[in-house]
């Protein structure tokens, strides 16, 4: 077997514009990779508007090239791993006006599994980088409502209303795009299960 060199990577356009920050540097660090050898290459990722593909799914397609050919891989992006940590992208007092400013046509609703408690739901939302800005009890339904927000790596702000009931719950998500709202609503079903 011959040594491998000429390593390169390309990520196809995707919903979140995820791409590599820099080229692979295997050749620059080691020269050709000798048969039987292995190397760990950490490739930082970023989000770029030029790599955003509107609509679609959270599929990430990657091509890796070297002197022996081109190899194609596909994996799913976990939307909750694409929410930025840190302070909330808005003051709690802004939530009602920002919710109202987002088109109801870009809203997705999903049923949620039974939750043990509103506190456990809030902890799981926080672990997914969704900040609960306000909570209230809805006496008529017995639900605990949480009004949350988060920011995607693309900079897009997502707004969520999560209602926790003893026998389950529901979430409503609004963003700039219906596809993003639908994907987050589906992701919340997993986060809160």
ChimeraX commands (.cxc) that place a marker at each C-alpha (Angstrom):
marker #1 position 0.00,0.00,0.00 radius 0.5
marker #1 position 1.12,3.53,-0.80 radius 0.5
marker #1 position 1.19,6.43,1.66 radius 0.5
marker #1 position -1.90,8.67,1.70 radius 0.5
marker #1 position -1.71,12.40,1.10 radius 0.5
marker #1 position -3.61,15.27,-0.45 radius 0.5
marker #1 position -6.26,15.27,2.27 radius 0.5
marker #1 position -9.17,17.68,1.79 radius 0.5
marker #1 position -12.69,17.97,3.17 radius 0.5
marker #1 position -15.85,19.57,1.83 radius 0.5
marker #1 position -19.19,19.95,3.57 radius 0.5
marker #1 position -22.23,20.36,1.33 radius 0.5
marker #1 position -24.68,23.22,1.83 radius 0.5
marker #1 position -27.00,22.53,4.74 radius 0.5
marker #1 position -29.82,24.07,6.74 radius 0.5
marker #1 position -27.50,25.71,9.28 radius 0.5
marker #1 position -24.61,26.61,6.95 radius 0.5
marker #1 position -22.17,24.44,8.90 radius 0.5
marker #1 position -18.76,24.33,7.27 radius 0.5
marker #1 position -15.12,23.89,8.21 radius 0.5
marker #1 position -13.25,26.94,9.58 radius 0.5
marker #1 position -10.03,25.90,7.90 radius 0.5
marker #1 position -8.73,23.20,5.55 radius 0.5
marker #1 position -7.58,19.82,6.86 radius 0.5
marker #1 position -3.94,20.06,7.93 radius 0.5
marker #1 position -2.93,16.38,7.92 radius 0.5
marker #1 position -0.35,16.87,5.15 radius 0.5
marker #1 position 1.07,20.05,6.69 radius 0.5
marker #1 position 1.66,18.36,10.08 radius 0.5
marker #1 position 2.86,14.92,9.04 radius 0.5
marker #1 position 3.45,14.75,5.33 radius 0.5
marker #1 position 2.03,11.62,3.69 radius 0.5
marker #1 position 0.33,9.19,6.07 radius 0.5
marker #1 position 2.26,5.92,6.02 radius 0.5
marker #1 position 0.44,2.53,5.77 radius 0.5
marker #1 position -0.75,1.37,9.19 radius 0.5
marker #1 position -0.40,4.82,10.74 radius 0.5
marker #1 position -3.27,6.88,12.07 radius 0.5
marker #1 position -3.72,10.49,13.02 radius 0.5
marker #1 position -6.34,12.47,14.89 radius 0.5
marker #1 position -7.29,15.71,13.14 radius 0.5
marker #1 position -9.59,18.15,14.91 radius 0.5
marker #1 position -11.41,20.30,12.40 radius 0.5
marker #1 position -13.17,23.36,13.86 radius 0.5
marker #1 position -16.57,24.10,12.34 radius 0.5
marker #1 position -18.41,27.36,11.87 radius 0.5
marker #1 position -21.60,28.62,10.27 radius 0.5
marker #1 position -21.45,30.57,7.02 radius 0.5
marker #1 position -24.35,32.26,5.20 radius 0.5
marker #1 position -22.86,31.11,1.87 radius 0.5
marker #1 position -23.29,27.47,2.94 radius 0.5
marker #1 position -26.95,27.74,4.01 radius 0.5
marker #1 position -29.45,25.70,2.02 radius 0.5
marker #1 position -33.00,26.85,2.69 radius 0.5
marker #1 position -35.50,24.18,3.64 radius 0.5
marker #1 position -34.44,20.61,3.81 radius 0.5
marker #1 position -33.39,18.54,6.76 radius 0.5
marker #1 position -30.66,18.44,9.36 radius 0.5
marker #1 position -28.55,16.17,7.17 radius 0.5
marker #1 position -24.83,16.93,6.91 radius 0.5
marker #1 position -23.04,15.55,3.85 radius 0.5
marker #1 position -19.23,15.42,3.94 radius 0.5
marker #1 position -16.73,14.48,1.24 radius 0.5
marker #1 position -13.17,13.57,2.22 radius 0.5
marker #1 position -10.56,13.35,-0.51 radius 0.5
marker #1 position -7.07,11.86,-0.47 radius 0.5
marker #1 position -4.71,10.27,-2.98 radius 0.5
marker #1 position -6.75,7.04,-2.98 radius 0.5
marker #1 position -10.07,8.68,-3.89 radius 0.5
marker #1 position -13.08,10.57,-2.57 radius 0.5
marker #1 position -15.20,9.18,0.24 radius 0.5
marker #1 position -18.71,10.40,1.07 radius 0.5
marker #1 position -20.38,10.42,4.47 radius 0.5
marker #1 position -23.76,11.60,5.73 radius 0.5
marker #1 position -24.90,12.20,9.28 radius 0.5
marker #1 position -27.66,14.05,11.11 radius 0.5
marker #1 position -27.13,17.35,12.88 radius 0.5
marker #1 position -28.72,17.55,16.32 radius 0.5
marker #1 position -30.43,20.93,16.32 radius 0.5
marker #1 position -30.08,21.27,20.07 radius 0.5
marker #1 position -26.29,21.02,19.66 radius 0.5
marker #1 position -26.46,24.04,17.34 radius 0.5
marker #1 position -27.94,26.36,19.95 radius 0.5
marker #1 position -25.36,28.76,21.34 radius 0.5
marker #1 position -24.64,28.82,25.07 radius 0.5
marker #1 position -24.50,32.06,26.97 radius 0.5
marker #1 position -26.89,34.78,27.97 radius 0.5
marker #1 position -30.36,34.82,26.39 radius 0.5
marker #1 position -30.62,36.69,23.09 radius 0.5
marker #1 position -33.28,39.03,24.52 radius 0.5
marker #1 position -34.58,40.58,27.70 radius 0.5
marker #1 position -37.61,38.76,29.15 radius 0.5
marker #1 position -39.76,41.86,28.62 radius 0.5
marker #1 position -39.16,41.61,24.85 radius 0.5
marker #1 position -40.58,38.11,24.50 radius 0.5
marker #1 position -44.27,38.97,23.94 radius 0.5
marker #1 position -43.54,41.53,21.20 radius 0.5
marker #1 position -40.94,39.30,19.52 radius 0.5
marker #1 position -43.39,36.35,19.58 radius 0.5
marker #1 position -46.10,38.53,18.05 radius 0.5
marker #1 position -43.70,39.84,15.38 radius 0.5
marker #1 position -42.90,36.32,14.13 radius 0.5
marker #1 position -45.39,35.05,11.61 radius 0.5
marker #1 position -47.86,32.43,12.85 radius 0.5
marker #1 position -47.22,30.75,9.48 radius 0.5
marker #1 position -43.70,29.99,10.80 radius 0.5
marker #1 position -45.02,28.29,13.94 radius 0.5
marker #1 position -44.74,24.57,14.63 radius 0.5
marker #1 position -46.57,22.73,17.40 radius 0.5
marker #1 position -45.70,19.33,18.85 radius 0.5
marker #1 position -47.04,17.14,21.62 radius 0.5
marker #1 position -44.55,16.37,24.37 radius 0.5
marker #1 position -44.15,13.25,26.49 radius 0.5
marker #1 position -45.12,13.26,30.15 radius 0.5
marker #1 position -42.69,15.21,32.28 radius 0.5
marker #1 position -41.82,14.49,35.87 radius 0.5
marker #1 position -41.98,18.14,36.90 radius 0.5
marker #1 position -41.73,21.68,35.52 radius 0.5
marker #1 position -38.33,21.91,37.25 radius 0.5
marker #1 position -36.96,18.89,35.33 radius 0.5
marker #1 position -38.29,20.38,32.06 radius 0.5
marker #1 position -36.55,23.68,32.80 radius 0.5
marker #1 position -33.29,21.84,33.56 radius 0.5
marker #1 position -33.48,19.89,30.28 radius 0.5
marker #1 position -34.22,23.07,28.33 radius 0.5
marker #1 position -31.23,24.77,29.95 radius 0.5
marker #1 position -29.00,21.79,29.05 radius 0.5
marker #1 position -30.08,22.31,25.42 radius 0.5
marker #1 position -29.15,26.04,25.63 radius 0.5
marker #1 position -32.77,27.22,25.71 radius 0.5
marker #1 position -33.31,29.90,28.36 radius 0.5
marker #1 position -36.61,30.07,30.23 radius 0.5
marker #1 position -37.43,33.79,30.37 radius 0.5
marker #1 position -40.76,33.57,32.16 radius 0.5
marker #1 position -42.97,30.93,33.80 radius 0.5
marker #1 position -46.60,30.99,34.80 radius 0.5
marker #1 position -49.32,28.64,35.91 radius 0.5
marker #1 position -52.39,28.42,33.64 radius 0.5
marker #1 position -55.15,27.69,36.13 radius 0.5
marker #1 position -57.80,26.81,33.54 radius 0.5
marker #1 position -55.78,23.86,32.19 radius 0.5
marker #1 position -53.49,23.13,35.14 radius 0.5
marker #1 position -50.48,23.60,32.87 radius 0.5
marker #1 position -47.18,25.17,33.80 radius 0.5
marker #1 position -46.15,27.38,30.87 radius 0.5
marker #1 position -42.53,28.31,30.14 radius 0.5
marker #1 position -41.52,30.94,27.62 radius 0.5
marker #1 position -38.06,30.22,26.24 radius 0.5
marker #1 position -35.59,31.45,23.69 radius 0.5
marker #1 position -32.30,30.39,22.14 radius 0.5
marker #1 position -29.95,31.43,19.36 radius 0.5
marker #1 position -28.77,29.10,16.61 radius 0.5
marker #1 position -25.20,29.18,15.29 radius 0.5
marker #1 position -26.63,31.06,12.29 radius 0.5
marker #1 position -27.72,33.87,14.62 radius 0.5
marker #1 position -31.41,33.07,14.18 radius 0.5
marker #1 position -33.43,33.49,17.39 radius 0.5
marker #1 position -35.90,30.73,18.25 radius 0.5
marker #1 position -38.87,31.34,20.55 radius 0.5
marker #1 position -40.68,28.52,22.34 radius 0.5
marker #1 position -43.67,28.13,24.59 radius 0.5
marker #1 position -43.63,24.86,26.50 radius 0.5
marker #1 position -46.68,23.75,28.49 radius 0.5
marker #1 position -46.20,21.00,31.04 radius 0.5
marker #1 position -49.25,18.98,32.05 radius 0.5
marker #1 position -49.40,15.92,34.32 radius 0.5
marker #1 position -50.35,13.73,31.34 radius 0.5
marker #1 position -47.95,15.25,28.80 radius 0.5
marker #1 position -47.49,18.64,27.29 radius 0.5
marker #1 position -47.08,20.64,24.14 radius 0.5
marker #1 position -44.66,23.08,22.65 radius 0.5
marker #1 position -45.09,25.84,20.12 radius 0.5
marker #1 position -42.01,27.18,18.34 radius 0.5
marker #1 position -41.64,30.28,16.19 radius 0.5
marker #1 position -38.64,31.33,14.15 radius 0.5
marker #1 position -37.97,33.11,10.87 radius 0.5
marker #1 position -38.54,29.88,8.89 radius 0.5
marker #1 position -41.18,27.21,9.27 radius 0.5
marker #1 position -38.61,24.46,8.60 radius 0.5
marker #1 position -36.48,25.60,11.55 radius 0.5
marker #1 position -39.54,25.79,13.82 radius 0.5
marker #1 position -40.59,22.27,12.82 radius 0.5
marker #1 position -37.11,20.89,13.43 radius 0.5
marker #1 position -36.85,22.48,16.88 radius 0.5
marker #1 position -40.32,21.24,17.86 radius 0.5
marker #1 position -39.24,17.71,16.90 radius 0.5
marker #1 position -35.92,18.14,18.75 radius 0.5
marker #1 position -37.78,19.24,21.88 radius 0.5
marker #1 position -39.74,16.00,21.84 radius 0.5
marker #1 position -36.41,14.16,22.22 radius 0.5
marker #1 position -34.91,16.63,24.72 radius 0.5
marker #1 position -37.96,16.34,26.99 radius 0.5
marker #1 position -38.56,12.59,26.68 radius 0.5
marker link #1:1,2 radius 0.2
marker link #1:2,3 radius 0.2
marker link #1:3,4 radius 0.2
marker link #1:4,5 radius 0.2
marker link #1:5,6 radius 0.2
marker link #1:6,7 radius 0.2
marker link #1:7,8 radius 0.2
marker link #1:8,9 radius 0.2
marker link #1:9,10 radius 0.2
marker link #1:10,11 radius 0.2
marker link #1:11,12 radius 0.2
marker link #1:12,13 radius 0.2
marker link #1:13,14 radius 0.2
marker link #1:14,15 radius 0.2
marker link #1:15,16 radius 0.2
marker link #1:16,17 radius 0.2
marker link #1:17,18 radius 0.2
marker link #1:18,19 radius 0.2
marker link #1:19,20 radius 0.2
marker link #1:20,21 radius 0.2
marker link #1:21,22 radius 0.2
marker link #1:22,23 radius 0.2
marker link #1:23,24 radius 0.2
marker link #1:24,25 radius 0.2
marker link #1:25,26 radius 0.2
marker link #1:26,27 radius 0.2
marker link #1:27,28 radius 0.2
marker link #1:28,29 radius 0.2
marker link #1:29,30 radius 0.2
marker link #1:30,31 radius 0.2
marker link #1:31,32 radius 0.2
marker link #1:32,33 radius 0.2
marker link #1:33,34 radius 0.2
marker link #1:34,35 radius 0.2
marker link #1:35,36 radius 0.2
marker link #1:36,37 radius 0.2
marker link #1:37,38 radius 0.2
marker link #1:38,39 radius 0.2
marker link #1:39,40 radius 0.2
marker link #1:40,41 radius 0.2
marker link #1:41,42 radius 0.2
marker link #1:42,43 radius 0.2
marker link #1:43,44 radius 0.2
marker link #1:44,45 radius 0.2
marker link #1:45,46 radius 0.2
marker link #1:46,47 radius 0.2
marker link #1:47,48 radius 0.2
marker link #1:48,49 radius 0.2
marker link #1:49,50 radius 0.2
marker link #1:50,51 radius 0.2
marker link #1:51,52 radius 0.2
marker link #1:52,53 radius 0.2
marker link #1:53,54 radius 0.2
marker link #1:54,55 radius 0.2
marker link #1:55,56 radius 0.2
marker link #1:56,57 radius 0.2
marker link #1:57,58 radius 0.2
marker link #1:58,59 radius 0.2
marker link #1:59,60 radius 0.2
marker link #1:60,61 radius 0.2
marker link #1:61,62 radius 0.2
marker link #1:62,63 radius 0.2
marker link #1:63,64 radius 0.2
marker link #1:64,65 radius 0.2
marker link #1:65,66 radius 0.2
marker link #1:66,67 radius 0.2
marker link #1:67,68 radius 0.2
marker link #1:68,69 radius 0.2
marker link #1:69,70 radius 0.2
marker link #1:70,71 radius 0.2
marker link #1:71,72 radius 0.2
marker link #1:72,73 radius 0.2
marker link #1:73,74 radius 0.2
marker link #1:74,75 radius 0.2
marker link #1:75,76 radius 0.2
marker link #1:76,77 radius 0.2
marker link #1:77,78 radius 0.2
marker link #1:78,79 radius 0.2
marker link #1:79,80 radius 0.2
marker link #1:80,81 radius 0.2
marker link #1:81,82 radius 0.2
marker link #1:82,83 radius 0.2
marker link #1:83,84 radius 0.2
marker link #1:84,85 radius 0.2
marker link #1:85,86 radius 0.2
marker link #1:86,87 radius 0.2
marker link #1:87,88 radius 0.2
marker link #1:88,89 radius 0.2
marker link #1:89,90 radius 0.2
marker link #1:90,91 radius 0.2
marker link #1:91,92 radius 0.2
marker link #1:92,93 radius 0.2
marker link #1:93,94 radius 0.2
marker link #1:94,95 radius 0.2
marker link #1:95,96 radius 0.2
marker link #1:96,97 radius 0.2
marker link #1:97,98 radius 0.2
marker link #1:98,99 radius 0.2
marker link #1:99,100 radius 0.2
marker link #1:100,101 radius 0.2
marker link #1:101,102 radius 0.2
marker link #1:102,103 radius 0.2
marker link #1:103,104 radius 0.2
marker link #1:104,105 radius 0.2
marker link #1:105,106 radius 0.2
marker link #1:106,107 radius 0.2
marker link #1:107,108 radius 0.2
marker link #1:108,109 radius 0.2
marker link #1:109,110 radius 0.2
marker link #1:110,111 radius 0.2
marker link #1:111,112 radius 0.2
marker link #1:112,113 radius 0.2
marker link #1:113,114 radius 0.2
marker link #1:114,115 radius 0.2
marker link #1:115,116 radius 0.2
marker link #1:116,117 radius 0.2
marker link #1:117,118 radius 0.2
marker link #1:118,119 radius 0.2
marker link #1:119,120 radius 0.2
marker link #1:120,121 radius 0.2
marker link #1:121,122 radius 0.2
marker link #1:122,123 radius 0.2
marker link #1:123,124 radius 0.2
marker link #1:124,125 radius 0.2
marker link #1:125,126 radius 0.2
marker link #1:126,127 radius 0.2
marker link #1:127,128 radius 0.2
marker link #1:128,129 radius 0.2
marker link #1:129,130 radius 0.2
marker link #1:130,131 radius 0.2
marker link #1:131,132 radius 0.2
marker link #1:132,133 radius 0.2
marker link #1:133,134 radius 0.2
marker link #1:134,135 radius 0.2
marker link #1:135,136 radius 0.2
marker link #1:136,137 radius 0.2
marker link #1:137,138 radius 0.2
marker link #1:138,139 radius 0.2
marker link #1:139,140 radius 0.2
marker link #1:140,141 radius 0.2
marker link #1:141,142 radius 0.2
marker link #1:142,143 radius 0.2
marker link #1:143,144 radius 0.2
marker link #1:144,145 radius 0.2
marker link #1:145,146 radius 0.2
marker link #1:146,147 radius 0.2
marker link #1:147,148 radius 0.2
marker link #1:148,149 radius 0.2
marker link #1:149,150 radius 0.2
marker link #1:150,151 radius 0.2
marker link #1:151,152 radius 0.2
marker link #1:152,153 radius 0.2
marker link #1:153,154 radius 0.2
marker link #1:154,155 radius 0.2
marker link #1:155,156 radius 0.2
marker link #1:156,157 radius 0.2
marker link #1:157,158 radius 0.2
marker link #1:158,159 radius 0.2
marker link #1:159,160 radius 0.2
marker link #1:160,161 radius 0.2
marker link #1:161,162 radius 0.2
marker link #1:162,163 radius 0.2
marker link #1:163,164 radius 0.2
marker link #1:164,165 radius 0.2
marker link #1:165,166 radius 0.2
marker link #1:166,167 radius 0.2
marker link #1:167,168 radius 0.2
marker link #1:168,169 radius 0.2
marker link #1:169,170 radius 0.2
marker link #1:170,171 radius 0.2
marker link #1:171,172 radius 0.2
marker link #1:172,173 radius 0.2
marker link #1:173,174 radius 0.2
marker link #1:174,175 radius 0.2
marker link #1:175,176 radius 0.2
marker link #1:176,177 radius 0.2
marker link #1:177,178 radius 0.2
marker link #1:178,179 radius 0.2
marker link #1:179,180 radius 0.2
marker link #1:180,181 radius 0.2
marker link #1:181,182 radius 0.2
marker link #1:182,183 radius 0.2
marker link #1:183,184 radius 0.2
marker link #1:184,185 radius 0.2
marker link #1:185,186 radius 0.2
marker link #1:186,187 radius 0.2
marker link #1:187,188 radius 0.2
marker link #1:188,189 radius 0.2
marker link #1:189,190 radius 0.2
marker link #1:190,191 radius 0.2
marker link #1:191,192 radius 0.2
marker link #1:192,193 radius 0.2
view
